[in-house]
Amino acid sequence: MKYSIDKQDRYSIFQLEEKNLNSVIAPQLKSEFVFLRNEGVKNLILDMENLDYVDSSGLSSILTANRLWKDYGSFILTNIKSSSISNLLEISKLTDILTIIPTLEEAVDYVFMEDIERDLSEEE
């Protein structure tokens, strides 16, 4: 599996450098997500710009990440360029469960806003 990780103070961007997120890649991706979460990555942005196809195993890995970050920080999907992936997320009703932000810049802004909201609610 080819990918890159851009680690910043408040977030990390995980970019798959593959065309297909399928049963061949999904197990390794899940392992990477668990590793990043255990490493203390508070907010993870999954940049899906290069992906053309996601199967049920790929969806499972995405849902695993969503579960890992649910009460910890933010997990965001961004840069979904493929209409087949968009349709799959809509058909499976995952657009109601997952945080999907159109662009990487907006996803980074979203992380900062979520962090500010978490900080404010902790102070109360």
Rosetta blueprint (number, residue, H / E / L):
1 M L
2 K L
3 Y E
4 S E
5 I E
6 D E
7 K E
8 Q L
9 D L
10 R L
11 Y L
12 S E
13 I E
14 F E
15 Q E
16 L E
17 E L
18 E L
19 K L
20 N E
21 L E
22 N L
23 S L
24 V L
25 I L
26 A H
27 P H
28 Q H
29 L H
30 K H
31 S H
32 E H
33 F H
34 V H
35 F H
36 L H
37 R H
38 N H
39 E H
40 G L
41 V L
42 K L
43 N E
44 L E
45 I E
46 L E
47 D E
48 M L
49 E L
50 N L
51 L L
52 D L
53 Y E
54 V E
55 D L
56 S H
57 S H
58 G H
59 L H
60 S H
61 S H
62 I H
63 L H
64 T H
65 A H
66 N H
67 R H
68 L H
69 W H
70 K L
71 D L
72 Y L
73 G L
74 S E
75 F E
76 I E
77 L E
78 T E
79 N L
80 I L
81 K L
82 S L
83 S H
84 S H
85 I H
86 S H
87 N H
88 L H
89 L H
90 E H
91 I H
92 S L
93 K L
94 L H
95 T H
96 D H
97 I L
98 L L
99 T E
100 I E
101 I E
102 P L
103 T L
104 L H
105 E H
106 E H
107 A H
108 V H
109 D H
110 Y H
111 V H
112 F H
113 M H
114 E H
115 D H
116 I H
117 E H
118 R H
119 D H
120 L H
121 S H
122 E H
123 E H
124 E L
